[in-house]
Amino acid sequence: MIINRSEKMVKTILVVDDDPGVAQTVKYGLESLDTEYKVICVDRGQKCLAMLESNQIPDIILLDIMMPEMTGWETREKIKENQSWTHIPIIFLTARHDHIAKNAGDFLADAYIEKPCKITDLKDTIDKILKPERTG
């Protein structure tokens, strides 16, 4: 079987953050570093859930913790309650810098990254989660 390496598999990243500056910085940063990434941004947990309910399933979710109306913790809980969505990896991307939040985030999500962060570090974490090691 011949694999055309020029054909890339596009991965969809959903950024859920109520700060449009953060969301757009992450979007443009990731998309400029990797053409395999398509980044979609929403500003509320409810919009994230609405996308999932309409069968718009991303490959990974970057989830802010501190948001109005529905926190990132609550959004994550709703995602993991639905059997159709439990496979979606979640990275908490947050301005919370306390040990309690970090310990909980590390336990509840695939990764916990504090803002501000280097976009290259964020990409490395996403790559580790989405791109399994290639075997020879």
Secondary structure, 3 states (H helix, E strand, C coil): CCCCCCCCCCEEEEEECCCHHHHHHHHHHHHHHCCCEEEEEECCHHHHHHHHHCCCCCCEEEECCCCCCCCHHHHHHHHHHCCCCCCCCEEEEECCCCHHHHHHHHHHCCEEEECCCCHHHHHHHHHHHHCCCCCC
